[in-house]
Amino acid sequence: MSDAQDPVRLNKRMAELGLCSRREADEWIERGWVRVNGAAAPMGLKVLPQDRIEVDPKARGQQAAQVTILLHKPVGYVSGQAEDGHEPAVMLINPRTHWKGDGSGLRFTPTQLRGLAPAGRLDIDSVGLLVLTQDGRIARQLIGEDSGMEKEYLVRVAYGAVNTNPQAAFPPEQLQKLRHGLSLDGQPLKRAQVDWQNPEQLRFVLTEGKKRQIRRMCELVGLKVVGLKRIRIGRVVLGHLPQGQWRYLAPGERF
């Protein structure tokens, strides 16, 4: 592990300080918008913790224009790139699908689609809250290596042949396993909050996001996922946003 005093690349240091994403830092450096100790920073520069980093107000202006979009993803759309003939969720972002209840005061422009990328996955057969953002700081907050952001799901399940009231048939010790004690891909999972929401539905709160994690966790304890909906990420909730529609993250709203 590198010592705190070791020089690190400027783009990494700027991301660590929460100024921007690494990709954004490279763009700013290229445009001459970053100065280190008063001098314009060249690409690839390495810096020490005591070095003074200054960013041109133009970069701040560009950042302020970036949008984050909250989509209620329906079944049948993939989160990222198109695959196997399925459309990516970003195809749903247009003026016709903009929720009328959006109180952010922001207006749609086609430039908002440039660099708009999903911050996290939601499986093709899952619905609910999907975040798409142009802002590298938000992406890092939601899916960065050190992110412990809570994500909440409602999960309809069946237990063997039991479709009605699987809660009554499901052993309590197996519920305890869902909370803590399971491993995926050879790694123990972090502790999760798992409770019955009603006799057919579990509520999961996770702080990690392995591929198809909830479905695979359920399989390990004999449950079959019938439906899965993400309803919250951090402090941002899906609320009344209709399926297939989207809204902006409001200027004062925080994850």
C-alpha angles and dihedrals in degrees: 000000000000120000117248088243095053114109114254131193113277094236090055092048092050091051091048089053089053093241095126143314120292091251090051091048090055090051092050093047090050090052092050093246096128126075126185117201088345097307127105108260119237121217113274095023115158120217140193125227092256094054114112113236119196126185125205115245088238088070090052090051091052090049093050089057092056116107136212117206129202113208129188095220117210126211115278100043124102119222098229135015120001111270136179091359093304119131122240117246091243087074087074092062106099137111094268094059096043106121113247089217092064106127097184095100090225122134127215120251126171091241087071088071092060109105091353105154136171115260096211136349136276115187121247091249095046128085136202142060116013121173120213117183145175089198115095091197091062092045089053091048092052103036107012118128091257096043115128094174114158117239119190126206138181109216124192110206144182123208111214105301091343110106099154116062099353085169090075093052099039113098114241091226089060089054087053088054091054088055094049138348106054126115131204127191089002093302128107112243122239117255112281134195108238124171138153110262091185133338092285102033137066125200115218126191112189133180095197134050117214117171111285087346100163094045091050093045090052092049090055091060097040099261124131118212111230097175136001128195128177109215105171143026113188106312095338115098132195089229116162096340105137121235113269092021132099143202137192124260098251118242092251096040119107134187 
